[in-house]
Amino acid sequence: MSPEDAFEFYRRLAEADPAPETELAWHNPYTLLVAVALSAQATDVSVNKATGPLFATVRTPAAMVALGEEGLKRHIRTIGLYNAKAKNVIALSERLLAEHDGEVPRDRAALEALPGVGRKTANVVLNVAFGEETIAVDTHIFRVGNRTGLAPGKDPRAVEAGLLAITPALFRGHAHHWLILHGRYVCKARRPECWRCIEADLCAFEPKTPPPAARPGPAAP
């Protein structure tokens, strides 16, 4: 996609949704970090159902450590891979207390050094909690970047680099959320809804998916 088309691509997303936000529920940088760590291979909806009661009382690393791994498992057992995730959340909470005075660091290397925290999770925290111009390439953004031609790449790091290179400075702060939401609700994996996509004329995907066939009405008497 050309730089001019990329600008128009983002301009349309911004016009449609001027202030996009994460769909994960969070209260402070720590609860955001936990929520994102729990969201791997899970939906935001399922994570929010589990963290609603959890975050009602547990919003700091100290409170999480006090809850303990078994206590955390009872809250998150409806989320996939909850055993491993509980272990990592307790471990990262202990690391935050031991090395960062219980605060979430505003530093990529420090975030990625925490148990269970990879580049994608670090990028989300840096963007959402601290306003950094990062783009966390999940399955939705990877698909949108490749399918539309905005930033094609063979792996998430390649797509991330491509997006950072082509996204105009004006739009970098919200790019992460615009692309995720576009992939989640319009540019879907199995059947992209091209017929209602505001980017259809800019998108490289062919053939465009037609609208679902109208259901037949009742037979004439």
C-alpha angles and dihedrals in degrees: 000000000000121000089247092054091045090055090051091046091058094038089061093048090050092049091051095045114014097180112029119183138191115270091219114102114237140157106193137358091278096054089045090053091050093046093050091047089052093047096069107121089355135093123254088237093058092046093050091051090055099040096047093079092032096054091045087080107007115066104134136058090245092055091048093051089048090052089054133205096287092047091051091049090058089058098045104033091114090063120086117258089013095157094059092039093053091051092050095046092053091046094049090047090054090048092051090053094046099042109019106034089252094301127123107244120236091221129098097216092049092048094048090050090064117098112268094007117122133173095279094053091045091051092052092050093046091049102040102033100032105024096241116159096245131138118212107207109216126164092282096051092042089055095045093047092052102035097048095040091237093125115348118193142154095235139019094264091054092049091047091052091047093050093048089051098049102033109099115238090244091065105034096097094062100025093101094058097039092054095045093049092045090052094044099049108021114013092050123179102242102027117012111206095232092158091070100030116123089208098052096114092049096044123101094209114118139222096029113228112251122223118271114275112265114254113250115254125232116296116263113257 
